[in-house]
Amino acid sequence: MSNVDHILSLIDNTTTNTTTTTTTATSVAAAATTTTTLLLLYAGFTSMCVSHIRSPIDNARRKIEHIYTGPLDTELVESMFECSPEVRSSGSSLGTFWPD
């Protein structure tokens, strides 16, 4: 029986006519099982992200070479490869122009 089937059977048991004590115990068990299952799924997802997604420093060169359209042999680009916060760039500006 999978965890999902087990959770569904516990939820089904809470809808039958039982005593308050039994219903409470079953509800607590269903909540505990659901919480444990979700936490395990989340931990697995987090582990997958950590093992498959590179750190920004490890991936900087590849990303910059793929996206950056300027020359790759400048001091600015070397600073971007190293993820250096100390670089002085010429600056950029983003704006929205609305037609009149």
C-alpha positions as CSV (number, residue, x, y, z in Angstrom):
1,M,0.0,0.0,0.0
2,S,1.5,3.3,-1.0
3,N,1.5,6.4,1.3
4,V,-1.2,8.0,-0.7
5,D,-3.5,5.0,-0.4
6,H,-2.7,4.8,3.3
7,I,-3.6,8.5,3.7
8,L,-6.9,8.0,1.8
9,S,-7.9,5.0,3.8
10,L,-7.2,6.9,7.0
11,I,-9.4,9.8,5.8
12,D,-12.1,7.3,4.8
13,N,-12.0,5.8,8.3
14,T,-12.7,9.3,9.8
15,T,-16.0,9.6,7.9
16,T,-17.6,6.4,9.4
17,N,-19.7,6.4,12.5
18,T,-17.2,5.8,15.3
19,T,-16.7,7.1,18.8
20,T,-15.1,10.6,19.3
21,T,-12.0,9.0,20.7
22,T,-11.5,6.7,17.7
23,T,-12.2,9.5,15.3
24,T,-9.7,11.8,17.0
25,A,-7.0,9.1,17.1
26,T,-7.6,8.3,13.4
27,S,-7.5,12.0,12.5
28,V,-4.2,12.5,14.4
29,A,-2.7,9.5,12.6
30,A,-3.9,10.8,9.2
31,A,-2.4,14.2,10.0
32,A,0.9,12.7,11.1
33,T,1.1,10.5,8.1
34,T,0.3,13.4,5.7
35,T,2.8,15.7,7.4
36,T,5.6,13.0,7.3
37,T,4.9,12.2,3.7
38,L,5.0,15.9,2.6
39,L,8.1,16.6,4.6
40,L,9.9,13.6,2.9
41,L,8.8,14.7,-0.5
42,Y,10.0,18.2,0.2
43,A,13.4,16.9,1.5
44,G,13.7,14.8,-1.7
45,F,13.0,17.8,-3.9
46,T,15.5,19.9,-1.9
47,S,18.2,17.2,-2.2
48,M,17.6,17.0,-6.0
49,C,18.0,20.8,-6.3
50,V,21.2,20.8,-4.3
51,S,22.7,17.9,-6.4
52,H,21.6,19.1,-9.9
53,I,21.7,22.9,-9.8
54,R,25.1,24.4,-9.9
55,S,26.1,27.2,-7.6
56,P,26.1,30.7,-9.1
57,I,29.9,30.8,-9.1
58,D,30.2,27.4,-10.8
59,N,27.7,28.3,-13.5
60,A,28.6,32.0,-14.0
61,R,31.0,31.4,-17.0
62,R,28.6,29.2,-18.8
63,K,25.7,31.5,-18.3
64,I,27.6,34.7,-19.2
65,E,29.0,33.1,-22.4
66,H,25.5,32.0,-23.3
67,I,23.6,35.3,-22.6
68,Y,26.1,38.2,-22.6
69,T,26.3,39.9,-26.1
70,G,29.3,42.1,-25.4
71,P,33.0,41.3,-25.8
72,L,34.2,38.5,-23.5
73,D,37.8,39.7,-23.1
74,T,37.1,42.7,-20.9
75,E,37.8,43.3,-17.2
76,L,34.0,43.6,-16.6
77,V,33.4,40.1,-18.0
78,E,36.2,38.6,-15.9
79,S,34.6,40.1,-12.9
80,M,31.2,38.7,-13.9
81,F,32.9,35.2,-14.3
82,E,34.1,35.5,-10.7
83,C,30.8,36.9,-9.4
84,S,32.8,39.8,-8.0
85,P,30.6,42.5,-6.3
86,E,33.5,45.0,-6.5
87,V,33.2,45.6,-10.3
88,R,32.4,49.1,-11.5
89,S,30.3,48.9,-14.6
90,S,29.2,51.7,-16.9
91,G,25.7,51.2,-15.5
92,S,22.5,50.4,-17.2
93,S,19.0,51.8,-17.2
94,L,15.7,50.2,-17.7
95,G,12.6,52.3,-18.5
96,T,9.2,52.0,-20.0
97,F,8.2,54.3,-22.8
98,W,4.5,54.8,-23.3
99,P,3.2,56.3,-26.5
100,D,1.3,59.5,-26.2
